[in-house]
Amino acid sequence: MTTGDETVSGTGGWFYEDLQPRIVDAVVDYAHEPAGPVKVSVVRRDGIESGYLWAEDASDAAGFVPTVAGGTDAVNAGVSFSLRLRNAKSRGLTPVEAIQEIIDDGPSALGQAEPIKAEPMSFADLQAMAPRLARHPRYMDAEPSAADRGQPRRRGGD
């Protein structure tokens, strides 16, 4: 019969053993910043440009940029597109192949990705097309807002 006070090893038991962390399944993702011009596919939902899927094979980068016109639906669609891009990366597809696969899958509740534009564009031009990015300091050299710096916002009469 055991009392529960016994040690598993001679050095104090499981409570004192060093943990040996191991990564068993890391997330596979494309890079988020391209090194050169990107290929772009416009995503439309109900006739409104809700965002842009972009890819650049040389730097193994791809992503989705929501537009202000797309509203919160575009931001939500971005989550789904990001997951689809991760899935494509885990299967060994290049960024452009991943976007082409999304286009080939056809319309969904998230919208329809149009064929990739013939001419690549700079990432800066893509940023200019999506004004929402102008508020995100990661993409622009703008001064972050109080909320982005973690400071409390002022209320109307305070």
VENUR-V603851 format. One record per helix or strand of 3 or more residues. SS is the DSSP state (H for helix, E for strand). FROM is the first residue (numbers start at 1). LEN is the number of residues. If there is no record, write none. Layout:
BEGIN
ss->SS from->FROM len->LEN
ss->SS from->FROM len->LEN
END
This chain:
BEGIN
ss->H from->14 len->3
ss->E from->38 len->8
ss->E from->48 len->9
ss->E from->61 len->6
ss->H from->71 len->20
ss->H from->95 len->10
ss->E from->111 len->3
ss->H from->123 len->7
ss->H from->131 len->5
END
